[in-house]
Amino acid sequence: MTNSHDAPLNFKVTVSIGDGKEWAQTTEFDFGPIESGQVGRETVLMGDSYQGELPDDPTLHIDSVINY
């Protein structure tokens, strides 16, 4: 997540992975304060805890991005 604003901000990003019909998993990333012009990173293996059959051709969707 890149903070392109003039002030430090927190970011909350919600991401879903699935086949577009039945979602496999939704994950929320809550980045702490990111200074102006800096990048925040978080690494997560999505889909690893899903109970059921994963889609053959999953797609990643950014559901929302909130800064505060």
CHARMM-style PDB file with segment names, atoms N, HN, CA, C and O in Angstrom:
ATOM      1  N   MET     1       0.842  -1.148   0.000  1.00  0.00      PROA
ATOM      2  CA  MET     1       0.000   0.000   0.000  1.00  0.00      PROA
ATOM      3  C   MET     1       0.894   1.219   0.000  1.00  0.00      PROA
ATOM      4  O   MET     1       1.764   1.343   0.862  1.00  0.00      PROA
ATOM      5  N   THR     2       0.699   2.134  -0.956  1.00  0.00      PROA
ATOM      6  HN  THR     2      -0.009   2.034  -1.656  1.00  0.00      PROA
ATOM      7  CA  THR     2       1.495   3.356  -1.049  1.00  0.00      PROA
ATOM      8  C   THR     2       0.677   4.546  -0.567  1.00  0.00      PROA
ATOM      9  O   THR     2      -0.462   4.736  -0.993  1.00  0.00      PROA
ATOM     10  N   ASN     3       1.250   5.332   0.306  1.00  0.00      PROA
ATOM     11  HN  ASN     3       2.175   5.177   0.652  1.00  0.00      PROA
ATOM     12  CA  ASN     3       0.595   6.548   0.775  1.00  0.00      PROA
ATOM     13  C   ASN     3       1.015   7.696  -0.122  1.00  0.00      PROA
ATOM     14  O   ASN     3       2.120   8.222   0.006  1.00  0.00      PROA
ATOM     15  N   SER     4       0.130   8.084  -1.031  1.00  0.00      PROA
ATOM     16  HN  SER     4      -0.768   7.656  -1.134  1.00  0.00      PROA
ATOM     17  CA  SER     4       0.421   9.184  -1.951  1.00  0.00      PROA
ATOM     18  C   SER     4      -0.161  10.500  -1.443  1.00  0.00      PROA
ATOM     19  O   SER     4      -0.199  11.483  -2.184  1.00  0.00      PROA
ATOM     20  N   HSD     5      -0.612  10.533  -0.203  1.00  0.00      PROA
ATOM     21  HN  HSD     5      -0.581   9.735   0.399  1.00  0.00      PROA
ATOM     22  CA  HSD     5      -1.163  11.751   0.403  1.00  0.00      PROA
ATOM     23  C   HSD     5      -0.042  12.540   1.077  1.00  0.00      PROA
ATOM     24  O   HSD     5       1.075  12.044   1.224  1.00  0.00      PROA
ATOM     25  N   ASP     6      -0.348  13.769   1.485  1.00  0.00      PROA
ATOM     26  HN  ASP     6      -1.256  14.173   1.366  1.00  0.00      PROA
ATOM     27  CA  ASP     6       0.655  14.650   2.080  1.00  0.00      PROA
ATOM     28  C   ASP     6       0.855  14.436   3.577  1.00  0.00      PROA
ATOM     29  O   ASP     6       1.699  15.094   4.186  1.00  0.00      PROA
ATOM     30  N   ALA     7       0.089  13.523   4.177  1.00  0.00      PROA
ATOM     31  HN  ALA     7      -0.596  12.989   3.682  1.00  0.00      PROA
ATOM     32  CA  ALA     7       0.180  13.296   5.611  1.00  0.00      PROA
ATOM     33  C   ALA     7       0.212  11.795   5.893  1.00  0.00      PROA
ATOM     34  O   ALA     7      -0.227  11.008   5.055  1.00  0.00      PROA
ATOM     35  N   PRO     8       0.725  11.382   7.059  1.00  0.00      PROA
ATOM     36  CA  PRO     8       0.681   9.968   7.426  1.00  0.00      PROA
ATOM     37  C   PRO     8      -0.775   9.495   7.536  1.00  0.00      PROA
ATOM     38  O   PRO     8      -1.626  10.217   8.058  1.00  0.00      PROA
ATOM     39  N   LEU     9      -1.055   8.298   7.050  1.00  0.00      PROA
ATOM     40  HN  LEU     9      -0.364   7.712   6.627  1.00  0.00      PROA
ATOM     41  CA  LEU     9      -2.403   7.743   7.099  1.00  0.00      PROA
ATOM     42  C   LEU     9      -2.352   6.261   7.416  1.00  0.00      PROA
ATOM     43  O   LEU     9      -1.355   5.591   7.146  1.00  0.00      PROA
ATOM     44  N   ASN    10      -3.432   5.753   7.991  1.00  0.00      PROA
ATOM     45  HN  ASN    10      -4.242   6.296   8.210  1.00  0.00      PROA
ATOM     46  CA  ASN    10      -3.658   4.313   8.125  1.00  0.00      PROA
ATOM     47  C   ASN    10      -4.515   3.886   6.938  1.00  0.00      PROA
ATOM     48  O   ASN    10      -5.312   4.674   6.429  1.00  0.00      PROA
ATOM     49  N   PHE    11      -4.354   2.649   6.499  1.00  0.00      PROA
ATOM     50  HN  PHE    11      -3.707   2.008   6.912  1.00  0.00      PROA
ATOM     51  CA  PHE    11      -5.142   2.116   5.387  1.00  0.00      PROA
ATOM     52  C   PHE    11      -5.728   0.775   5.784  1.00  0.00      PROA
ATOM     53  O   PHE    11      -5.068  -0.038   6.431  1.00  0.00      PROA
ATOM     54  N   LYS    12      -6.973   0.551   5.391  1.00  0.00      PROA
ATOM     55  HN  LYS    12      -7.509   1.211   4.865  1.00  0.00      PROA
ATOM     56  CA  LYS    12      -7.634  -0.733   5.588  1.00  0.00      PROA
ATOM     57  C   LYS    12      -8.112  -1.195   4.204  1.00  0.00      PROA
ATOM     58  O   LYS    12      -8.890  -0.505   3.545  1.00  0.00      PROA
ATOM     59  N   VAL    13      -7.637  -2.370   3.775  1.00  0.00      PROA
ATOM     60  HN  VAL    13      -7.005  -2.930   4.311  1.00  0.00      PROA
ATOM     61  CA  VAL    13      -7.944  -2.895   2.441  1.00  0.00      PROA
ATOM     62  C   VAL    13      -8.617  -4.258   2.604  1.00  0.00      PROA
ATOM     63  O   VAL    13      -8.114  -5.120   3.326  1.00  0.00      PROA
ATOM     64  N   THR    14      -9.753  -4.451   1.933  1.00  0.00      PROA
ATOM     65  HN  THR    14     -10.161  -3.751   1.347  1.00  0.00      PROA
ATOM     66  CA  THR    14     -10.447  -5.731   1.945  1.00  0.00      PROA
ATOM     67  C   THR    14     -10.304  -6.378   0.577  1.00  0.00      PROA
ATOM     68  O   THR    14     -10.618  -5.767  -0.445  1.00  0.00      PROA
ATOM     69  N   VAL    15      -9.821  -7.632   0.565  1.00  0.00      PROA
ATOM     70  HN  VAL    15      -9.565  -8.127   1.395  1.00  0.00      PROA
ATOM     71  CA  VAL    15      -9.533  -8.355  -0.673  1.00  0.00      PROA
ATOM     72  C   VAL    15     -10.258  -9.696  -0.642  1.00  0.00      PROA
ATOM     73  O   VAL    15     -10.275 -10.371   0.387  1.00  0.00      PROA
ATOM     74  N   SER    16     -10.858 -10.084  -1.771  1.00  0.00      PROA
ATOM     75  HN  SER    16     -10.844  -9.536  -2.607  1.00  0.00      PROA
ATOM     76  CA  SER    16     -11.508 -11.389  -1.894  1.00  0.00      PROA
ATOM     77  C   SER    16     -10.850 -12.180  -3.010  1.00  0.00      PROA
ATOM     78  O   SER    16     -10.401 -11.621  -4.011  1.00  0.00      PROA
ATOM     79  N   ILE    17     -10.800 -13.494  -2.819  1.00  0.00      PROA
ATOM     80  HN  ILE    17     -11.164 -13.949  -2.006  1.00  0.00      PROA
ATOM     81  CA  ILE    17     -10.283 -14.378  -3.853  1.00  0.00      PROA
ATOM     82  C   ILE    17     -11.346 -15.448  -4.097  1.00  0.00      PROA
ATOM     83  O   ILE    17     -11.889 -16.022  -3.153  1.00  0.00      PROA
ATOM     84  N   GLY    18     -11.634 -15.707  -5.357  1.00  0.00      PROA
ATOM     85  HN  GLY    18     -11.193 -15.241  -6.124  1.00  0.00      PROA
ATOM     86  CA  GLY    18     -12.660 -16.703  -5.689  1.00  0.00      PROA
ATOM     87  C   GLY    18     -12.852 -16.812  -7.183  1.00  0.00      PROA
ATOM     88  O   GLY    18     -11.994 -16.404  -7.966  1.00  0.00      PROA
ATOM     89  N   ASP    19     -14.003 -17.376  -7.575  1.00  0.00      PROA
ATOM     90  HN  ASP    19     -14.700 -17.708  -6.938  1.00  0.00      PROA
ATOM     91  CA  ASP    19     -14.277 -17.572  -8.993  1.00  0.00      PROA
ATOM     92  C   ASP    19     -15.293 -16.571  -9.536  1.00  0.00      PROA
ATOM     93  O   ASP    19     -15.720 -16.698 -10.683  1.00  0.00      PROA
ATOM     94  N   GLY    20     -15.690 -15.576  -8.737  1.00  0.00      PROA
ATOM     95  HN  GLY    20     -15.343 -15.473  -7.805  1.00  0.00      PROA
ATOM     96  CA  GLY    20     -16.656 -14.585  -9.164  1.00  0.00      PROA
ATOM     97  C   GLY    20     -18.090 -14.982  -8.865  1.00  0.00      PROA
ATOM     98  O   GLY    20     -18.995 -14.162  -9.018  1.00  0.00      PROA
ATOM     99  N   LYS    21     -18.319 -16.205  -8.449  1.00  0.00      PROA
ATOM    100  HN  LYS    21     -17.584 -16.872  -8.325  1.00  0.00      PROA
ATOM    101  CA  LYS    21     -19.668 -16.684  -8.135  1.00  0.00      PROA
ATOM    102  C   LYS    21     -19.760 -17.059  -6.657  1.00  0.00      PROA
ATOM    103  O   LYS    21     -20.681 -16.638  -5.958  1.00  0.00      PROA
ATOM    104  N   GLU    22     -18.808 -17.846  -6.195  1.00  0.00      PROA
ATOM    105  HN  GLU    22     -18.060 -18.188  -6.763  1.00  0.00      PROA
ATOM    106  CA  GLU    22     -18.760 -18.266  -4.799  1.00  0.00      PROA
ATOM    107  C   GLU    22     -17.378 -17.923  -4.266  1.00  0.00      PROA
ATOM    108  O   GLU    22     -16.378 -18.456  -4.746  1.00  0.00      PROA
ATOM    109  N   TRP    23     -17.313 -17.042  -3.285  1.00  0.00      PROA
ATOM    110  HN  TRP    23     -18.126 -16.609  -2.895  1.00  0.00      PROA
ATOM    111  CA  TRP    23     -16.033 -16.589  -2.783  1.00  0.00      PROA
ATOM    112  C   TRP    23     -15.345 -17.669  -1.964  1.00  0.00      PROA
ATOM    113  O   TRP    23     -15.981 -18.351  -1.161  1.00  0.00      PROA
ATOM    114  N   ALA    24     -14.068 -17.816  -2.167  1.00  0.00      PROA
ATOM    115  HN  ALA    24     -13.552 -17.262  -2.819  1.00  0.00      PROA
ATOM    116  CA  ALA    24     -13.271 -18.754  -1.385  1.00  0.00      PROA
ATOM    117  C   ALA    24     -12.863 -18.126  -0.059  1.00  0.00      PROA
ATOM    118  O   ALA    24     -12.904 -18.784   0.980  1.00  0.00      PROA
ATOM    119  N   GLN    25     -12.464 -16.835  -0.092  1.00  0.00      PROA
ATOM    120  HN  GLN    25     -12.431 -16.300  -0.936  1.00  0.00      PROA
ATOM    121  CA  GLN    25     -11.979 -16.215   1.137  1.00  0.00      PROA
ATOM    122  C   GLN    25     -11.942 -14.705   0.984  1.00  0.00      PROA
ATOM    123  O   GLN    25     -11.636 -14.188  -0.090  1.00  0.00      PROA
ATOM    124  N   THR    26     -12.254 -14.000   2.063  1.00  0.00      PROA
ATOM    125  HN  THR    26     -12.502 -14.420   2.936  1.00  0.00      PROA
ATOM    126  CA  THR    26     -12.101 -12.547   2.137  1.00  0.00      PROA
ATOM    127  C   THR    26     -11.139 -12.243   3.274  1.00  0.00      PROA
ATOM    128  O   THR    26     -11.271 -12.777   4.375  1.00  0.00      PROA
ATOM    129  N   THR    27     -10.173 -11.381   2.994  1.00  0.00      PROA
ATOM    130  HN  THR    27     -10.066 -10.948   2.099  1.00  0.00      PROA
ATOM    131  CA  THR    27      -9.162 -11.019   3.986  1.00  0.00      PROA
ATOM    132  C   THR    27      -9.099  -9.513   4.103  1.00  0.00      PROA
ATOM    133  O   THR    27      -9.178  -8.799   3.103  1.00  0.00      PROA
ATOM    134  N   GLU    28      -8.958  -9.030   5.326  1.00  0.00      PROA
ATOM    135  HN  GLU    28      -8.893  -9.610   6.138  1.00  0.00      PROA
ATOM    136  CA  GLU    28      -8.824  -7.596   5.566  1.00  0.00      PROA
ATOM    137  C   GLU    28      -7.400  -7.300   6.027  1.00  0.00      PROA
ATOM    138  O   GLU    28      -6.894  -7.913   6.967  1.00  0.00      PROA
ATOM    139  N   PHE    29      -6.777  -6.363   5.353  1.00  0.00      PROA
ATOM    140  HN  PHE    29      -7.188  -5.866   4.589  1.00  0.00      PROA
ATOM    141  CA  PHE    29      -5.433  -5.914   5.709  1.00  0.00      PROA
ATOM    142  C   PHE    29      -5.570  -4.565   6.399  1.00  0.00      PROA
ATOM    143  O   PHE    29      -6.186  -3.652   5.849  1.00  0.00      PROA
ATOM    144  N   ASP    30      -5.009  -4.425   7.589  1.00  0.00      PROA
ATOM    145  HN  ASP    30      -4.509  -5.167   8.035  1.00  0.00      PROA
ATOM    146  CA  ASP    30      -5.069  -3.168   8.314  1.00  0.00      PROA
ATOM    147  C   ASP    30      -3.644  -2.657   8.480  1.00  0.00      PROA
ATOM    148  O   ASP    30      -2.916  -3.069   9.383  1.00  0.00      PROA
ATOM    149  N   PHE    31      -3.266  -1.749   7.584  1.00  0.00      PROA
ATOM    150  HN  PHE    31      -3.857  -1.414   6.850  1.00  0.00      PROA
ATOM    151  CA  PHE    31      -1.920  -1.179   7.618  1.00  0.00      PROA
ATOM    152  C   PHE    31      -1.895  -0.088   8.678  1.00  0.00      PROA
ATOM    153  O   PHE    31      -2.769   0.778   8.715  1.00  0.00      PROA
ATOM    154  N   GLY    32      -0.907  -0.139   9.519  1.00  0.00      PROA
ATOM    155  HN  GLY    32      -0.198  -0.843   9.489  1.00  0.00      PROA
ATOM    156  CA  GLY    32      -0.729   0.913  10.517  1.00  0.00      PROA
ATOM    157  C   GLY    32      -0.366   2.221   9.828  1.00  0.00      PROA
ATOM    158  O   GLY    32      -0.500   2.338   8.610  1.00  0.00      PROA
ATOM    159  N   PRO    33       0.082   3.184  10.581  1.00  0.00      PROA
ATOM    160  CA  PRO    33       0.416   4.475   9.974  1.00  0.00      PROA
ATOM    161  C   PRO    33       1.522   4.326   8.922  1.00  0.00      PROA
ATOM    162  O   PRO    33       2.576   3.748   9.187  1.00  0.00      PROA
ATOM    163  N   ILE    34       1.262   4.851   7.745  1.00  0.00      PROA
ATOM    164  HN  ILE    34       0.405   5.320   7.530  1.00  0.00      PROA
ATOM    165  CA  ILE    34       2.254   4.876   6.668  1.00  0.00      PROA
ATOM    166  C   ILE    34       2.570   6.343   6.403  1.00  0.00      PROA
ATOM    167  O   ILE    34       1.677   7.143   6.127  1.00  0.00      PROA
ATOM    168  N   GLU    35       3.830   6.679   6.490  1.00  0.00      PROA
ATOM    169  HN  GLU    35       4.556   6.029   6.714  1.00  0.00      PROA
ATOM    170  CA  GLU    35       4.247   8.059   6.257  1.00  0.00      PROA
ATOM    171  C   GLU    35       4.009   8.457   4.803  1.00  0.00      PROA
ATOM    172  O   GLU    35       3.956   7.605   3.916  1.00  0.00      PROA
ATOM    173  N   SER    36       3.869   9.739   4.574  1.00  0.00      PROA
ATOM    174  HN  SER    36       3.913  10.431   5.295  1.00  0.00      PROA
ATOM    175  CA  SER    36       3.663  10.269   3.230  1.00  0.00      PROA
ATOM    176  C   SER    36       4.783   9.811   2.289  1.00  0.00      PROA
ATOM    177  O   SER    36       5.963   9.953   2.609  1.00  0.00      PROA
ATOM    178  N   GLY    37       4.410   9.262   1.131  1.00  0.00      PROA
ATOM    179  HN  GLY    37       3.451   9.146   0.872  1.00  0.00      PROA
ATOM    180  CA  GLY    37       5.382   8.809   0.141  1.00  0.00      PROA
ATOM    181  C   GLY    37       5.986   7.443   0.432  1.00  0.00      PROA
ATOM    182  O   GLY    37       6.801   6.958  -0.353  1.00  0.00      PROA
ATOM    183  N   GLN    38       5.611   6.815   1.530  1.00  0.00      PROA
ATOM    184  HN  GLN    38       4.949   7.209   2.168  1.00  0.00      PROA
ATOM    185  CA  GLN    38       6.168   5.514   1.910  1.00  0.00      PROA
ATOM    186  C   GLN    38       5.222   4.373   1.528  1.00  0.00      PROA
ATOM    187  O   GLN    38       4.065   4.597   1.173  1.00  0.00      PROA
ATOM    188  N   VAL    39       5.741   3.151   1.610  1.00  0.00      PROA
ATOM    189  HN  VAL    39       6.681   2.970   1.898  1.00  0.00      PROA
ATOM    190  CA  VAL    39       4.989   1.954   1.242  1.00  0.00      PROA
ATOM    191  C   VAL    39       4.861   1.050   2.461  1.00  0.00      PROA
ATOM    192  O   VAL    39       5.829   0.833   3.189  1.00  0.00      PROA
ATOM    193  N   GLY    40       3.640   0.518   2.679  1.00  0.00      PROA
ATOM    194  HN  GLY    40       2.854   0.694   2.087  1.00  0.00      PROA
ATOM    195  CA  GLY    40       3.409  -0.479   3.716  1.00  0.00      PROA
ATOM    196  C   GLY    40       3.173  -1.827   3.047  1.00  0.00      PROA
ATOM    197  O   GLY    40       2.509  -1.896   2.013  1.00  0.00      PROA
ATOM    198  N   ARG    41       3.706  -2.890   3.622  1.00  0.00      PROA
ATOM    199  HN  ARG    41       4.246  -2.833   4.462  1.00  0.00      PROA
ATOM    200  CA  ARG    41       3.569  -4.223   3.030  1.00  0.00      PROA
ATOM    201  C   ARG    41       3.052  -5.198   4.072  1.00  0.00      PROA
ATOM    202  O   ARG    41       3.320  -5.073   5.267  1.00  0.00      PROA
ATOM    203  N   GLU    42       2.297  -6.176   3.575  1.00  0.00      PROA
ATOM    204  HN  GLU    42       2.079  -6.277   2.604  1.00  0.00      PROA
ATOM    205  CA  GLU    42       1.821  -7.262   4.417  1.00  0.00      PROA
ATOM    206  C   GLU    42       1.724  -8.494   3.533  1.00  0.00      PROA
ATOM    207  O   GLU    42       1.232  -8.415   2.407  1.00  0.00      PROA
ATOM    208  N   THR    43       2.190  -9.628   4.032  1.00  0.00      PROA
ATOM    209  HN  THR    43       2.591  -9.692   4.946  1.00  0.00      PROA
ATOM    210  CA  THR    43       2.187 -10.864   3.255  1.00  0.00      PROA
ATOM    211  C   THR    43       1.263 -11.875   3.920  1.00  0.00      PROA
ATOM    212  O   THR    43       1.405 -12.185   5.103  1.00  0.00      PROA
ATOM    213  N   VAL    44       0.311 -12.385   3.133  1.00  0.00      PROA
ATOM    214  HN  VAL    44       0.196 -12.133   2.172  1.00  0.00      PROA
ATOM    215  CA  VAL    44      -0.637 -13.374   3.621  1.00  0.00      PROA
ATOM    216  C   VAL    44      -0.887 -14.383   2.512  1.00  0.00      PROA
ATOM    217  O   VAL    44      -1.022 -14.009   1.347  1.00  0.00      PROA
ATOM    218  N   LEU    45      -0.950 -15.654   2.866  1.00  0.00      PROA
ATOM    219  HN  LEU    45      -0.840 -15.959   3.812  1.00  0.00      PROA
ATOM    220  CA  LEU    45      -1.316 -16.696   1.911  1.00  0.00      PROA
ATOM    221  C   LEU    45      -2.831 -16.820   1.938  1.00  0.00      PROA
ATOM    222  O   LEU    45      -3.395 -17.361   2.890  1.00  0.00      PROA
ATOM    223  N   MET    46      -3.494 -16.322   0.899  1.00  0.00      PROA
ATOM    224  HN  MET    46      -3.036 -15.883   0.126  1.00  0.00      PROA
ATOM    225  CA  MET    46      -4.959 -16.351   0.851  1.00  0.00      PROA
ATOM    226  C   MET    46      -5.447 -17.683   0.306  1.00  0.00      PROA
ATOM    227  O   MET    46      -4.830 -18.254  -0.594  1.00  0.00      PROA
ATOM    228  N   GLY    47      -6.551 -18.179   0.849  1.00  0.00      PROA
ATOM    229  HN  GLY    47      -7.052 -17.715   1.580  1.00  0.00      PROA
ATOM    230  CA  GLY    47      -7.147 -19.417   0.386  1.00  0.00      PROA
ATOM    231  C   GLY    47      -6.667 -20.637   1.131  1.00  0.00      PROA
ATOM    232  O   GLY    47      -7.189 -21.730   0.916  1.00  0.00      PROA
ATOM    233  N   ASP    48      -5.680 -20.482   2.009  1.00  0.00      PROA
ATOM    234  HN  ASP    48      -5.256 -19.593   2.184  1.00  0.00      PROA
ATOM    235  CA  ASP    48      -5.129 -21.647   2.693  1.00  0.00      PROA
ATOM    236  C   ASP    48      -6.037 -22.186   3.795  1.00  0.00      PROA
ATOM    237  O   ASP    48      -5.922 -23.354   4.164  1.00  0.00      PROA
ATOM    238  N   SER    49      -6.940 -21.358   4.329  1.00  0.00      PROA
ATOM    239  HN  SER    49      -7.034 -20.409   4.030  1.00  0.00      PROA
ATOM    240  CA  SER    49      -7.800 -21.818   5.419  1.00  0.00      PROA
ATOM    241  C   SER    49      -9.233 -22.094   4.969  1.00  0.00      PROA
ATOM    242  O   SER    49     -10.092 -22.384   5.801  1.00  0.00      PROA
ATOM    243  N   TYR    50      -9.502 -22.009   3.679  1.00  0.00      PROA
ATOM    244  HN  TYR    50      -8.804 -21.773   3.003  1.00  0.00      PROA
ATOM    245  CA  TYR    50     -10.857 -22.220   3.167  1.00  0.00      PROA
ATOM    246  C   TYR    50     -11.253 -23.678   3.307  1.00  0.00      PROA
ATOM    247  O   TYR    50     -10.493 -24.572   2.937  1.00  0.00      PROA
ATOM    248  N   GLN    51     -12.437 -23.916   3.840  1.00  0.00      PROA
ATOM    249  HN  GLN    51     -13.054 -23.189   4.141  1.00  0.00      PROA
ATOM    250  CA  GLN    51     -12.950 -25.268   3.999  1.00  0.00      PROA
ATOM    251  C   GLN    51     -13.817 -25.594   2.786  1.00  0.00      PROA
ATOM    252  O   GLN    51     -14.945 -25.111   2.692  1.00  0.00      PROA
ATOM    253  N   GLY    52     -13.325 -26.384   1.881  1.00  0.00      PROA
ATOM    254  HN  GLY    52     -12.409 -26.777   1.957  1.00  0.00      PROA
ATOM    255  CA  GLY    52     -14.072 -26.738   0.678  1.00  0.00      PROA
ATOM    256  C   GLY    52     -13.158 -26.761  -0.522  1.00  0.00      PROA
ATOM    257  O   GLY    52     -11.937 -26.676  -0.394  1.00  0.00      PROA
ATOM    258  N   GLU    53     -13.759 -26.876  -1.684  1.00  0.00      PROA
ATOM    259  HN  GLU    53     -14.751 -26.945  -1.787  1.00  0.00      PROA
ATOM    260  CA  GLU    53     -12.996 -26.955  -2.928  1.00  0.00      PROA
ATOM    261  C   GLU    53     -12.699 -25.560  -3.463  1.00  0.00      PROA
ATOM    262  O   GLU    53     -13.611 -24.756  -3.656  1.00  0.00      PROA
ATOM    263  N   LEU    54     -11.429 -25.277  -3.701  1.00  0.00      PROA
ATOM    264  HN  LEU    54     -10.688 -25.931  -3.545  1.00  0.00      PROA
ATOM    265  CA  LEU    54     -11.034 -23.986  -4.252  1.00  0.00      PROA
ATOM    266  C   LEU    54     -11.371 -23.926  -5.738  1.00  0.00      PROA
ATOM    267  O   LEU    54     -11.370 -24.956  -6.412  1.00  0.00      PROA
ATOM    268  N   PRO    55     -11.661 -22.730  -6.257  1.00  0.00      PROA
ATOM    269  CA  PRO    55     -11.967 -22.596  -7.679  1.00  0.00      PROA
ATOM    270  C   PRO    55     -10.769 -22.971  -8.539  1.00  0.00      PROA
ATOM    271  O   PRO    55      -9.622 -22.817  -8.120  1.00  0.00      PROA
ATOM    272  N   ASP    56     -11.043 -23.473  -9.766  1.00  0.00      PROA
ATOM    273  HN  ASP    56     -11.974 -23.598 -10.107  1.00  0.00      PROA
ATOM    274  CA  ASP    56      -9.977 -23.844 -10.687  1.00  0.00      PROA
ATOM    275  C   ASP    56      -9.181 -22.632 -11.158  1.00  0.00      PROA
ATOM    276  O   ASP    56      -7.960 -22.701 -11.300  1.00  0.00      PROA
ATOM    277  N   ASP    57      -9.874 -21.525 -11.399  1.00  0.00      PROA
ATOM    278  HN  ASP    57     -10.866 -21.469 -11.284  1.00  0.00      PROA
ATOM    279  CA  ASP    57      -9.229 -20.321 -11.930  1.00  0.00      PROA
ATOM    280  C   ASP    57      -9.607 -19.126 -11.051  1.00  0.00      PROA
ATOM    281  O   ASP    57     -10.426 -18.299 -11.453  1.00  0.00      PROA
ATOM    282  N   PRO    58      -9.015 -19.028  -9.849  1.00  0.00      PROA
ATOM    283  CA  PRO    58      -9.414 -17.962  -8.934  1.00  0.00      PROA
ATOM    284  C   PRO    58      -8.969 -16.585  -9.423  1.00  0.00      PROA
ATOM    285  O   PRO    58      -7.951 -16.449 -10.101  1.00  0.00      PROA
ATOM    286  N   THR    59      -9.746 -15.579  -9.066  1.00  0.00      PROA
ATOM    287  HN  THR    59     -10.573 -15.689  -8.515  1.00  0.00      PROA
ATOM    288  CA  THR    59      -9.393 -14.198  -9.357  1.00  0.00      PROA
ATOM    289  C   THR    59      -9.364 -13.423  -8.049  1.00  0.00      PROA
ATOM    290  O   THR    59     -10.048 -13.773  -7.087  1.00  0.00      PROA
ATOM    291  N   LEU    60      -8.576 -12.383  -8.032  1.00  0.00      PROA
ATOM    292  HN  LEU    60      -8.021 -12.099  -8.814  1.00  0.00      PROA
ATOM    293  CA  LEU    60      -8.406 -11.540  -6.857  1.00  0.00      PROA
ATOM    294  C   LEU    60      -9.169 -10.252  -7.081  1.00  0.00      PROA
ATOM    295  O   LEU    60      -9.038  -9.632  -8.136  1.00  0.00      PROA
ATOM    296  N   HSD    61      -9.976  -9.832  -6.090  1.00  0.00      PROA
ATOM    297  HN  HSD    61     -10.082 -10.336  -5.233  1.00  0.00      PROA
ATOM    298  CA  HSD    61     -10.776  -8.617  -6.179  1.00  0.00      PROA
ATOM    299  C   HSD    61     -10.462  -7.730  -4.988  1.00  0.00      PROA
ATOM    300  O   HSD    61     -10.467  -8.194  -3.848  1.00  0.00      PROA
ATOM    301  N   ILE    62     -10.189  -6.453  -5.244  1.00  0.00      PROA
ATOM    302  HN  ILE    62     -10.186  -6.076  -6.170  1.00  0.00      PROA
ATOM    303  CA  ILE    62     -10.035  -5.478  -4.167  1.00  0.00      PROA
ATOM    304  C   ILE    62     -11.430  -4.920  -3.903  1.00  0.00      PROA
ATOM    305  O   ILE    62     -11.975  -4.183  -4.725  1.00  0.00      PROA
ATOM    306  N   ASP    63     -12.002  -5.272  -2.762  1.00  0.00      PROA
ATOM    307  HN  ASP    63     -11.559  -5.870  -2.095  1.00  0.00      PROA
ATOM    308  CA  ASP    63     -13.366  -4.909  -2.438  1.00  0.00      PROA
ATOM    309  C   ASP    63     -13.475  -3.476  -1.924  1.00  0.00      PROA
ATOM    310  O   ASP    63     -14.419  -2.766  -2.267  1.00  0.00      PROA
ATOM    311  N   SER    64     -12.521  -3.050  -1.106  1.00  0.00      PROA
ATOM    312  HN  SER    64     -11.754  -3.628  -0.827  1.00  0.00      PROA
ATOM    313  CA  SER    64     -12.568  -1.694  -0.585  1.00  0.00      PROA
ATOM    314  C   SER    64     -11.190  -1.251  -0.113  1.00  0.00      PROA
ATOM    315  O   SER    64     -10.353  -2.061   0.284  1.00  0.00      PROA
ATOM    316  N   VAL    65     -10.981   0.063  -0.170  1.00  0.00      PROA
ATOM    317  HN  VAL    65     -11.661   0.721  -0.493  1.00  0.00      PROA
ATOM    318  CA  VAL    65      -9.772   0.688   0.361  1.00  0.00      PROA
ATOM    319  C   VAL    65     -10.239   1.907   1.166  1.00  0.00      PROA
ATOM    320  O   VAL    65     -10.878   2.809   0.624  1.00  0.00      PROA
ATOM    321  N   ILE    66      -9.922   1.923   2.436  1.00  0.00      PROA
ATOM    322  HN  ILE    66      -9.403   1.190   2.877  1.00  0.00      PROA
ATOM    323  CA  ILE    66     -10.319   3.033   3.318  1.00  0.00      PROA
ATOM    324  C   ILE    66      -9.047   3.607   3.935  1.00  0.00      PROA
ATOM    325  O   ILE    66      -8.190   2.861   4.408  1.00  0.00      PROA
ATOM    326  N   ASN    67      -8.929   4.920   3.928  1.00  0.00      PROA
ATOM    327  HN  ASN    67      -9.626   5.526   3.544  1.00  0.00      PROA
ATOM    328  CA  ASN    67      -7.811   5.530   4.643  1.00  0.00      PROA
ATOM    329  C   ASN    67      -8.375   6.390   5.754  1.00  0.00      PROA
ATOM    330  O   ASN    67      -9.440   6.992   5.621  1.00  0.00      PROA
ATOM    331  N   TYR    68      -7.636   6.434   6.854  1.00  0.00      PROA
ATOM    332  HN  TYR    68      -6.771   5.945   6.962  1.00  0.00      PROA
ATOM    333  CA  TYR    68      -8.084   7.200   8.025  1.00  0.00      PROA
ATOM    334  C   TYR    68      -6.895   7.712   8.817  1.00  0.00      PROA
ATOM    335  OT1 TYR    68      -7.072   8.378   9.837  1.00  0.00      PROA
TER     336      TYR     68
END
